[in-house]
Structure formats: structure tokens, C-alpha cells
């Protein structure tokens, strides 16, 4: 399983950025997918999750600003991030959960390498 994230970078507060994750997985559609983020000295934090059935869940700090979606035909997920804040600055990691657990058990997940998102003026 390989996961590759795209789209990180520098954006001003209030701006928007899209992250995508391309998965080299057989039977992509059966995996729960999503994003966590992490800053130095802190635990990895759930950003957004999308199940194999298309249900979604978001971290409290991003609700109403971020949207996650998946394209099973292209083996990709997309994270649309709007109204970005400096506190959204982090390394964002894409994951794939083969056990249908919303990615909550971090030890069960496959992980991509991460992409840096920096929100700063």
C-alpha cells in the first residue's frame, strides 16, 4: 500500500488550499480514508475521515471549513480547506484504514509521508 499526498504549501490566513491523496491500493473502495495532522510536540489530530460507504467525520476545529471527498474510480481522496487559520499549520498525513474503523486506531492505518501546510501572512 502506498499513499502519496499532494497540494501542501504556504497560504495566507483566510485563504484556501486543496490536498489530495493518491492511493496505490487494491480494492481502494473498501478502505476508510482520511487525514490527520501533527505539529511538533503534539499528538496526531484527526482532521477529516471518509468511510468506504461515503460517510464523513471532521475534527471539531475544522468543521464547517474543510470538506473531504473520495473518488473510488481514481483511488484518490480530496481535502478542501477554506478559511484557513494559522493554527491549521501542520504536517498533514493521509491514511488508509483497512478495518472500517474510521482510522481511529492509528496502529491499524497505512500512512503517507505527509505534506506541510503553512498558514501565515
C-alpha positions, 0 to 999 in steps of 0.5 A, a space after each residue: 500500500 502506498 499513499 502519496 499526498 499532494 497540494 501542501 504549501 504556504 497560504 495566507 490566513 483566510 485563504 484556501 488550499 486543496 490536498 489530495 491523496 493518491 492511493 496505490 491500493 487494491 480494492 481502494 473502495 473498501 478502505 476508510 480514508 482520511 487525514 490527520 495532522 501533527 505539529 511538533 510536540 503534539 499528538 496526531 489530530 484527526 482532521 477529516 475521515 471518509 468511510 468506504 460507504 461515503 460517510 464523513 467525520 471532521 475534527 471539531 476545529 475544522 468543521 464547517 471549513 474543510 470538506 473531504 471527498 473520495 473518488 473510488 474510480 481514481 483511488 484518490 481522496 480530496 481535502 478542501 480547506 477554506 478559511 484557513 487559520 494559522 493554527 491549521 499549520 501542520 504536517 498533514 498525513 493521509 491514511 488508509 484504514 483497512 478495518 472500517 474503523 474510521 482510522 481511529 486506531 492509528 496502529 491499524 492505518 497505512 500512512 503517507 509521508 505527509 505534506 506541510 501546510 503553512 498558514 501565515 501572512 
